[in-house]
């Protein structure tokens, strides 16, 4: 079984939480399905859940090196130097990330109304990028 779920903002990508925060259980009442990957609590978007352990492993195992694409709003007017840096790999506390695919895009016109709304600041420009990564860090 495959379940496609549009994970809302502020929802944890798991079914239980000791602190009582919103989880997938608040939205999905299907036994024995597990998320193939995750989105951070403050991220939103498509999440695939399945009861097929082999498929889940194939989709989430870093050795399979499948790109996952995110549409990201960033603060400021992103330039080629920043995109090139993402494509070369970014140095984090735990080492260099794998190279990404990054390109500046227009704000997607198919985005749904969100609560809270995507950040808008009258005096600070924002940019949108398409970011494809092979690892979740």
OpenMM code with the backbone's topology and positions (N, CA, C; nanometers):
from openmm import Vec3, app, unit

residues = "UNK UNK UNK UNK UNK UNK UNK UNK UNK UNK UNK UNK UNK UNK UNK UNK UNK UNK UNK UNK UNK UNK UNK UNK UNK UNK UNK UNK UNK UNK UNK UNK UNK UNK UNK UNK UNK UNK UNK UNK UNK UNK UNK UNK UNK UNK UNK UNK UNK UNK UNK UNK UNK UNK UNK UNK UNK UNK UNK UNK UNK UNK UNK UNK UNK UNK UNK UNK UNK UNK UNK UNK UNK UNK UNK UNK UNK UNK UNK UNK UNK UNK UNK UNK UNK UNK UNK UNK UNK UNK UNK UNK UNK UNK UNK UNK UNK UNK UNK UNK UNK UNK UNK UNK UNK UNK UNK UNK UNK UNK UNK UNK UNK UNK UNK UNK UNK UNK UNK UNK UNK UNK UNK UNK UNK UNK UNK UNK UNK UNK UNK UNK UNK UNK UNK UNK UNK".split()
positions = [
    Vec3(0.0849, -0.1171, 0.0000),
    Vec3(0.0000, 0.0000, 0.0000),
    Vec3(0.0895, 0.1235, 0.0000),
    Vec3(0.0480, 0.2249, -0.0737),
    Vec3(0.1174, 0.3532, -0.0747),
    Vec3(0.0162, 0.4616, -0.0402),
    Vec3(0.0533, 0.5477, 0.0525),
    Vec3(-0.0308, 0.6607, 0.0931),
    Vec3(0.0464, 0.7882, 0.0649),
    Vec3(-0.0134, 0.8806, -0.0075),
    Vec3(0.0450, 1.0121, -0.0295),
    Vec3(-0.0239, 1.1094, 0.0647),
    Vec3(0.0551, 1.1840, 0.1400),
    Vec3(0.0012, 1.2732, 0.2424),
    Vec3(0.0681, 1.4088, 0.2311),
    Vec3(-0.0104, 1.5141, 0.2305),
    Vec3(0.0406, 1.6506, 0.2281),
    Vec3(0.0606, 1.6950, 0.3730),
    Vec3(0.1826, 1.6733, 0.4241),
    Vec3(0.2111, 1.6994, 0.5649),
    Vec3(0.2023, 1.8489, 0.5947),
    Vec3(0.1201, 1.8870, 0.6911),
    Vec3(0.1100, 2.0281, 0.7284),
    Vec3(0.2306, 2.0760, 0.8095),
    Vec3(0.2450, 2.2056, 0.8142),
    Vec3(0.3427, 2.2732, 0.8987),
    Vec3(0.3185, 2.2327, 1.0439),
    Vec3(0.4247, 2.2180, 1.1203),
    Vec3(0.4187, 2.1939, 1.2649),
    Vec3(0.3706, 2.0538, 1.3031),
    Vec3(0.3789, 1.9598, 1.2088),
    Vec3(0.3420, 1.8209, 1.2366),
    Vec3(0.4683, 1.7362, 1.2274),
    Vec3(0.4888, 1.6497, 1.3270),
    Vec3(0.6059, 1.5619, 1.3283),
    Vec3(0.5848, 1.4436, 1.2338),
    Vec3(0.6915, 1.4018, 1.1672),
    Vec3(0.6843, 1.2883, 1.0755),
    Vec3(0.7080, 1.1587, 1.1520),
    Vec3(0.6198, 1.1342, 1.2468),
    Vec3(0.6168, 1.0088, 1.3215),
    Vec3(0.4770, 0.9959, 1.3806),
    Vec3(0.4470, 0.8791, 1.4375),
    Vec3(0.3115, 0.8533, 1.4853),
    Vec3(0.2936, 0.8730, 1.6350),
    Vec3(0.4015, 0.8890, 1.7094),
    Vec3(0.3896, 0.9120, 1.8534),
    Vec3(0.4843, 1.0237, 1.8943),
    Vec3(0.4473, 1.0926, 2.0010),
    Vec3(0.5340, 1.1961, 2.0560),
    Vec3(0.5058, 1.2085, 2.2048),
    Vec3(0.6109, 1.1942, 2.2838),
    Vec3(0.5978, 1.1999, 2.4287),
    Vec3(0.5541, 1.3379, 2.4771),
    Vec3(0.5777, 1.4405, 2.3979),
    Vec3(0.5447, 1.5776, 2.4380),
    Vec3(0.4056, 1.6207, 2.3918),
    Vec3(0.3326, 1.5333, 2.3248),
    Vec3(0.1959, 1.5640, 2.2854),
    Vec3(0.1833, 1.6548, 2.1638),
    Vec3(0.2901, 1.6686, 2.0876),
    Vec3(0.2841, 1.7528, 1.9677),
    Vec3(0.2095, 1.6798, 1.8563),
    Vec3(0.1568, 1.7553, 1.7578),
    Vec3(0.0849, 1.6913, 1.6463),
    Vec3(0.1764, 1.5949, 1.5696),
    Vec3(0.1223, 1.4782, 1.5358),
    Vec3(0.1962, 1.3755, 1.4624),
    Vec3(0.1099, 1.3241, 1.3466),
    Vec3(0.1663, 1.2317, 1.2708),
    Vec3(0.0924, 1.1706, 1.1608),
    Vec3(-0.0340, 1.0996, 1.2099),
    Vec3(-0.0314, 1.0497, 1.3327),
    Vec3(-0.1471, 0.9789, 1.3885),
    Vec3(-0.2718, 1.0684, 1.3936),
    Vec3(-0.2502, 1.1995, 1.4037),
    Vec3(-0.3635, 1.2929, 1.4067),
    Vec3(-0.4330, 1.3036, 1.2710),
    Vec3(-0.3709, 1.2497, 1.1668),
    Vec3(-0.4236, 1.2633, 1.0309),
    Vec3(-0.4439, 1.1300, 0.9594),
    Vec3(-0.3669, 1.0294, 0.9977),
    Vec3(-0.3668, 0.9030, 0.9237),
    Vec3(-0.4051, 0.7905, 1.0186),
    Vec3(-0.5168, 0.7234, 0.9881),
    Vec3(-0.5655, 0.6130, 1.0702),
    Vec3(-0.5570, 0.4833, 0.9893),
    Vec3(-0.4351, 0.4512, 0.9474),
    Vec3(-0.4102, 0.3287, 0.8709),
    Vec3(-0.3014, 0.2523, 0.9453),
    Vec3(-0.3289, 0.1291, 0.9853),
    Vec3(-0.2275, 0.0550, 1.0614),
    Vec3(-0.1089, 0.0127, 0.9757),
    Vec3(0.0074, 0.0083, 1.0397),
    Vec3(0.1300, -0.0490, 0.9840),
    Vec3(0.1813, 0.0197, 0.8576),
    Vec3(0.1572, 0.1513, 0.8434),
    Vec3(0.2241, 0.2269, 0.7367),
    Vec3(0.3313, 0.3135, 0.8016),
    Vec3(0.4394, 0.3317, 0.7287),
    Vec3(0.5526, 0.4081, 0.7810),
    Vec3(0.5978, 0.5075, 0.6756),
    Vec3(0.6454, 0.6215, 0.7217),
    Vec3(0.6918, 0.7256, 0.6304),
    Vec3(0.8208, 0.6823, 0.5625),
    Vec3(0.8261, 0.7008, 0.4318),
    Vec3(0.9477, 0.6743, 0.3540),
    Vec3(1.0246, 0.8057, 0.3488),
    Vec3(1.1020, 0.8316, 0.4527),
    Vec3(1.1702, 0.9597, 0.4664),
    Vec3(1.0973, 1.0452, 0.5673),
    Vec3(1.1374, 1.1708, 0.5719),
    Vec3(1.0728, 1.2592, 0.6676),
    Vec3(1.0814, 1.4032, 0.6185),
    Vec3(0.9963, 1.4835, 0.6750),
    Vec3(1.0032, 1.6284, 0.6595),
    Vec3(1.0138, 1.6851, 0.7994),
    Vec3(1.0947, 1.7879, 0.8174),
    Vec3(1.1067, 1.8519, 0.9478),
    Vec3(0.9711, 1.9054, 0.9925),
    Vec3(0.9576, 1.9241, 1.1224),
    Vec3(0.8324, 1.9744, 1.1808),
    Vec3(0.7880, 2.1043, 1.1143),
    Vec3(0.8837, 2.1916, 1.0836),
    Vec3(0.8466, 2.3214, 1.0251),
    Vec3(0.8478, 2.3202, 0.8725),
    Vec3(0.8528, 2.2011, 0.8125),
    Vec3(0.8399, 2.1872, 0.6677),
    Vec3(0.7019, 2.1304, 0.6366),
    Vec3(0.6600, 2.1486, 0.5138),
    Vec3(0.5322, 2.0940, 0.4709),
    Vec3(0.5470, 2.0413, 0.3298),
    Vec3(0.4607, 1.9478, 0.2930),
    Vec3(0.4644, 1.8963, 0.1583),
    Vec3(0.4379, 1.7481, 0.1509),
    Vec3(0.4644, 1.6921, 0.0323),
    Vec3(0.4323, 1.5529, 0.0034),
    Vec3(0.5179, 1.4578, 0.0852),
    Vec3(0.4510, 1.3646, 0.1487),
    Vec3(0.5152, 1.2594, 0.2252),
    Vec3(0.4552, 1.1272, 0.1771),
    Vec3(0.5421, 1.0321, 0.1484),
    Vec3(0.4970, 0.9012, 0.1046),
    Vec3(0.5055, 0.8051, 0.2227),
    Vec3(0.3976, 0.7331, 0.2471),
    Vec3(0.3953, 0.6310, 0.3514),
    Vec3(0.3627, 0.4976, 0.2856),
    Vec3(0.4180, 0.3898, 0.3404),
    Vec3(0.3928, 0.2590, 0.2833),
    Vec3(0.4000, 0.1514, 0.3901),
    Vec3(0.3352, 0.0389, 0.3623),
    Vec3(0.3473, -0.0783, 0.4478),
    Vec3(0.4464, -0.1782, 0.3876),
    Vec3(0.5100, -0.1414, 0.2771),
    Vec3(0.6055, -0.2261, 0.2059),
    Vec3(0.7476, -0.1923, 0.2518),
    Vec3(0.8022, -0.2753, 0.3400),
    Vec3(0.9349, -0.2494, 0.3962),
    Vec3(1.0439, -0.2425, 0.2902),
    Vec3(1.0350, -0.3269, 0.1871),
    Vec3(1.1361, -0.3264, 0.0807),
    Vec3(1.1312, -0.1946, 0.0031),
    Vec3(1.0121, -0.1476, -0.0291),
    Vec3(0.9986, -0.0202, -0.0997),
    Vec3(1.0492, 0.0944, -0.0125),
    Vec3(1.0133, 0.0932, 0.1150),
    Vec3(1.0586, 0.1974, 0.2065),
    Vec3(1.2112, 0.2017, 0.2100),
    Vec3(1.2745, 0.0855, 0.2205),
    Vec3(1.4207, 0.0790, 0.2231),
    Vec3(1.4798, 0.1320, 0.0925),
    Vec3(1.4210, 0.0934, -0.0189),
    Vec3(1.4706, 0.1382, -0.1498),
    Vec3(1.4640, 0.2906, -0.1625),
    Vec3(1.3588, 0.3495, -0.1091),
    Vec3(1.3414, 0.4944, -0.1206),
    Vec3(1.4270, 0.5735, -0.0223),
    Vec3(1.4585, 0.5151, 0.0919),
    Vec3(1.5253, 0.5922, 0.1971),
    Vec3(1.6720, 0.5575, 0.2180),
    Vec3(1.7190, 0.4466, 0.1683),
    Vec3(1.8581, 0.4061, 0.1881),
    Vec3(1.9510, 0.4989, 0.1109),
    Vec3(2.0433, 0.5688, 0.1789),
    Vec3(2.1355, 0.6605, 0.1110),
    Vec3(2.2189, 0.5923, 0.0020),
    Vec3(2.2380, 0.4629, 0.0127),
    Vec3(2.3156, 0.3914, -0.0889),
    Vec3(2.2456, 0.3909, -0.2246),
    Vec3(2.1129, 0.4090, -0.2254),
    Vec3(2.0394, 0.4105, -0.3524),
    Vec3(2.0546, 0.5422, -0.4268),
    Vec3(2.0959, 0.6463, -0.3574),
    Vec3(2.1308, 0.7748, -0.4174),
    Vec3(2.0203, 0.8330, -0.5064),
    Vec3(1.8983, 0.8280, -0.4587),
    Vec3(1.7879, 0.8889, -0.5313),
    Vec3(1.7732, 1.0348, -0.4886),
    Vec3(1.7579, 1.1239, -0.5855),
    Vec3(1.7347, 1.2645, -0.5528),
    Vec3(1.5919, 1.2844, -0.5034),
    Vec3(1.5780, 1.3717, -0.4068),
    Vec3(1.4474, 1.4177, -0.3605),
    Vec3(1.4472, 1.5693, -0.3815),
    Vec3(1.3427, 1.6192, -0.4438),
    Vec3(1.3382, 1.7604, -0.4811),
    Vec3(1.2445, 1.8369, -0.3893),
    Vec3(1.2935, 1.9507, -0.3433),
    Vec3(1.2180, 2.0403, -0.2555),
    Vec3(1.2110, 2.1767, -0.3216),
    Vec3(1.0988, 2.2450, -0.3028),
    Vec3(1.0854, 2.3841, -0.3455),
    Vec3(1.0963, 2.4673, -0.2186),
    Vec3(1.1946, 2.5538, -0.2175),
    Vec3(1.2338, 2.6206, -0.0943),
    Vec3(1.2303, 2.7716, -0.1122),
    Vec3(1.1689, 2.8403, -0.0167),
    Vec3(1.1732, 2.9859, -0.0140),
    Vec3(1.2899, 3.0256, 0.0754),
    Vec3(1.3768, 3.1095, 0.0232),
    Vec3(1.4928, 3.1543, 0.1003),
    Vec3(1.4890, 3.3064, 0.1125),
    Vec3(1.5477, 3.3539, 0.2216),
    Vec3(1.5526, 3.4977, 0.2445),
    Vec3(1.6621, 3.5592, 0.1588),
    Vec3(1.6322, 3.6713, 0.0959),
    Vec3(1.7285, 3.7411, 0.0118),
    Vec3(1.7137, 3.7015, -0.1339),
    Vec3(1.7889, 3.7706, -0.2177),
    Vec3(1.7882, 3.7431, -0.3614),
    Vec3(1.9031, 3.6473, -0.3904),
    Vec3(1.8726, 3.5192, -0.4000),
    Vec3(1.9771, 3.4190, -0.4166),
    Vec3(2.0523, 3.4407, -0.5478),
    Vec3(2.1829, 3.4244, -0.5427),
    Vec3(2.2645, 3.4489, -0.6618),
    Vec3(2.3325, 3.3199, -0.7071),
    Vec3(2.4008, 3.3276, -0.8194),
    Vec3(2.4681, 3.2105, -0.8759),
    Vec3(2.5739, 3.1542, -0.7821),
    Vec3(2.6428, 3.2400, -0.7083),
    Vec3(2.7460, 3.1923, -0.6157),
    Vec3(2.6849, 3.1007, -0.5090),
    Vec3(2.5683, 3.1374, -0.4570),
    Vec3(2.5019, 3.0549, -0.3557),
    Vec3(2.4547, 2.9233, -0.4159),
    Vec3(2.4019, 2.9277, -0.5370),
    Vec3(2.3575, 2.8047, -0.6034),
    Vec3(2.4761, 2.7130, -0.6317),
    Vec3(2.5867, 2.7713, -0.6750),
    Vec3(2.7082, 2.6937, -0.7017),
    Vec3(2.7593, 2.6288, -0.5744),
    Vec3(2.7521, 2.7006, -0.4629),
    Vec3(2.7954, 2.6448, -0.3345),
    Vec3(2.7093, 2.5240, -0.2960),
    Vec3(2.5788, 2.5336, -0.3156),
    Vec3(2.4909, 2.4197, -0.2867),
    Vec3(2.5256, 2.3010, -0.3750),
    Vec3(2.5556, 2.3287, -0.5006),
    Vec3(2.5866, 2.2211, -0.5945),
    Vec3(2.7221, 2.1561, -0.5650),
    Vec3(2.8120, 2.2284, -0.5003),
    Vec3(2.9439, 2.1735, -0.4670),
    Vec3(2.9416, 2.0959, -0.3362),
    Vec3(2.8405, 2.1196, -0.2525),
    Vec3(2.8350, 2.0596, -0.1195),
    Vec3(2.8597, 2.1678, -0.0161),
    Vec3(2.7890, 2.1594, 0.0934),
    Vec3(2.7955, 2.2597, 0.1990),
    Vec3(2.8625, 2.1979, 0.3211),
    Vec3(2.9530, 2.2715, 0.3824),
    Vec3(3.0217, 2.2232, 0.5008),
    Vec3(2.9328, 2.2413, 0.6239),
    Vec3(2.8983, 2.1287, 0.6886),
    Vec3(2.8196, 2.1290, 0.8111),
    Vec3(2.9067, 2.0783, 0.9252),
    Vec3(2.8548, 2.0824, 1.0460),
    Vec3(2.9315, 2.0360, 1.1631),
    Vec3(2.9787, 1.8914, 1.1469),
    Vec3(2.8983, 1.8103, 1.0803),
    Vec3(2.9338, 1.6689, 1.0657),
    Vec3(2.9963, 1.6366, 0.9297),
    Vec3(3.0451, 1.7378, 0.8597),
    Vec3(3.1144, 1.7145, 0.7335),
    Vec3(3.0450, 1.7782, 0.6150),
    Vec3(3.0979, 1.7504, 0.4986),
    Vec3(3.0490, 1.8077, 0.3735),
    Vec3(2.9270, 1.7305, 0.3232),
    Vec3(2.8242, 1.8036, 0.2813),
    Vec3(2.7075, 1.7381, 0.2230),
    Vec3(2.7414, 1.6879, 0.0837),
    Vec3(2.6620, 1.5946, 0.0367),
    Vec3(2.6763, 1.5504, -0.1014),
    Vec3(2.6312, 1.6645, -0.1918),
    Vec3(2.6859, 1.6720, -0.3121),
    Vec3(2.6438, 1.7778, -0.4042),
    Vec3(2.4929, 1.7735, -0.4288),
    Vec3(2.4350, 1.8906, -0.4437),
    Vec3(2.2917, 1.9040, -0.4695),
    Vec3(2.2714, 1.9580, -0.6111),
    Vec3(2.1495, 1.9528, -0.6551),
    Vec3(2.1093, 2.0201, -0.7783),
    Vec3(2.0260, 2.1398, -0.7339),
    Vec3(2.0661, 2.2594, -0.7735),
    Vec3(1.9973, 2.3795, -0.7262),
    Vec3(1.9769, 2.4770, -0.8411),
    Vec3(1.8572, 2.5315, -0.8485),
    Vec3(1.8321, 2.6368, -0.9474),
    Vec3(1.7254, 2.7314, -0.8952),
    Vec3(1.7412, 2.8561, -0.9332),
    Vec3(1.6439, 2.9585, -0.8941),
    Vec3(1.5193, 2.9404, -0.9804),
    Vec3(1.4026, 2.9510, -0.9159),
    Vec3(1.2760, 2.9365, -0.9869),
    Vec3(1.1823, 3.0500, -0.9459),
    Vec3(1.0765, 3.0655, -1.0199),
    Vec3(0.9698, 3.1575, -0.9802),
    Vec3(0.8873, 3.0907, -0.8707),
    Vec3(0.8199, 3.1707, -0.7902),
    Vec3(0.7329, 3.1119, -0.6886),
    Vec3(0.6308, 3.0223, -0.7578),
    Vec3(0.6198, 2.8965, -0.7164),
    Vec3(0.5247, 2.8062, -0.7811),
    Vec3(0.3818, 2.8575, -0.7692),
    Vec3(0.3095, 2.8594, -0.8813),
    Vec3(0.1729, 2.9117, -0.8795),
    Vec3(0.0714, 2.8080, -0.8300),
    Vec3(0.1154, 2.6839, -0.8094),
    Vec3(0.0257, 2.5784, -0.7641),
    Vec3(0.0262, 2.5604, -0.6124),
    Vec3(0.1028, 2.6419, -0.5408),
    Vec3(0.1074, 2.6271, -0.3953),
    Vec3(-0.0280, 2.6570, -0.3323),
    Vec3(-0.0609, 2.5826, -0.2306),
    Vec3(-0.1871, 2.5981, -0.1602),
    Vec3(-0.1744, 2.7057, -0.0521),
    Vec3(-0.2877, 2.7538, -0.0034),
    Vec3(-0.2881, 2.8463, 0.1095),
    Vec3(-0.2354, 2.7721, 0.2308),
    Vec3(-0.1473, 2.8363, 0.3049),
    Vec3(-0.0862, 2.7700, 0.4179),
    Vec3(-0.1025, 2.8514, 0.5456),
    Vec3(-0.1057, 2.7786, 0.6586),
    Vec3(-0.1131, 2.8415, 0.7896),
    Vec3(0.0022, 2.7871, 0.8730),
    Vec3(0.0963, 2.8705, 0.9128),
    Vec3(0.1048, 3.0128, 0.8785),
    Vec3(0.1465, 3.0297, 0.7328),
    Vec3(0.1184, 3.1460, 0.6799),
    Vec3(0.1526, 3.1742, 0.5410),
    Vec3(0.3038, 3.1735, 0.5230),
    Vec3(0.3463, 3.1484, 0.4001),
    Vec3(0.4884, 3.1561, 0.3692),
    Vec3(0.5349, 3.2963, 0.4035),
    Vec3(0.6548, 3.3044, 0.4530),
    Vec3(0.7101, 3.4315, 0.5004),
    Vec3(0.6983, 3.5421, 0.3955),
    Vec3(0.6501, 3.6563, 0.4387),
    Vec3(0.6472, 3.7750, 0.3544),
    Vec3(0.6972, 3.8924, 0.4365),
    Vec3(0.7987, 3.9563, 0.3883),
    Vec3(0.8507, 4.0762, 0.4534),
    Vec3(0.8639, 4.1837, 0.3472),
    Vec3(0.7978, 4.2944, 0.3684),
    Vec3(0.7921, 4.4001, 0.2682),
    Vec3(0.9300, 4.4535, 0.2318),
    Vec3(1.0224, 4.4566, 0.3266),
    Vec3(1.1523, 4.5175, 0.3005),
    Vec3(1.2651, 4.4173, 0.2778),
    Vec3(1.2358, 4.2888, 0.2838),
    Vec3(1.3382, 4.1866, 0.2630),
    Vec3(1.2923, 4.0961, 0.1500),
    Vec3(1.3670, 4.0940, 0.0397),
    Vec3(1.3251, 4.0084, -0.0715),
    Vec3(1.3429, 3.8602, -0.0370),
    Vec3(1.2673, 3.7778, -0.1038),
    Vec3(1.2848, 3.6336, -0.0921),
    Vec3(1.3001, 3.5764, -0.2319),
    Vec3(1.3588, 3.4585, -0.2379),
    Vec3(1.3759, 3.3867, -0.3631),
    Vec3(1.3230, 3.2456, -0.3441),
    Vec3(1.2938, 3.1809, -0.4530),
    Vec3(1.2543, 3.0408, -0.4521),
    Vec3(1.3590, 2.9616, -0.5280),
    Vec3(1.3905, 2.8425, -0.4743),
    Vec3(1.4814, 2.7542, -0.5453),
    Vec3(1.4225, 2.6140, -0.5515),
    Vec3(1.4614, 2.5418, -0.6527),
    Vec3(1.4366, 2.4003, -0.6616),
    Vec3(1.5656, 2.3339, -0.6133),
    Vec3(1.5557, 2.2543, -0.5088),
    Vec3(1.6735, 2.1936, -0.4480),
    Vec3(1.6546, 2.0427, -0.4445),
    Vec3(1.7432, 1.9714, -0.5131),
    Vec3(1.7391, 1.8251, -0.5155),
    Vec3(1.8583, 1.7721, -0.4403),
    Vec3(1.8316, 1.6895, -0.3393),
    Vec3(1.9384, 1.6355, -0.2543),
    Vec3(1.9263, 1.4836, -0.2455),
    Vec3(2.0385, 1.4219, -0.2094),
    Vec3(2.0431, 1.2762, -0.1961),
    Vec3(2.0560, 1.2310, -0.0513),
    Vec3(2.0616, 1.3242, 0.0405),
    Vec3(2.0731, 1.2895, 0.1816),
    Vec3(1.9910, 1.3866, 0.2640),
    Vec3(1.9475, 1.3424, 0.3808),
    Vec3(1.8578, 1.4235, 0.4618),
    Vec3(1.9279, 1.4984, 0.5729),
    Vec3(2.0201, 1.5846, 0.5365),
    Vec3(2.0848, 1.6678, 0.6390),
    Vec3(2.1142, 1.8033, 0.5842),
] * unit.nanometer
topology = app.Topology()
chain = topology.addChain("A")
for resn in residues:
    res = topology.addResidue(resn, chain)
    for name in ("N", "CA", "C"):
        topology.addAtom(name, app.Element.getBySymbol(name[0]), res)
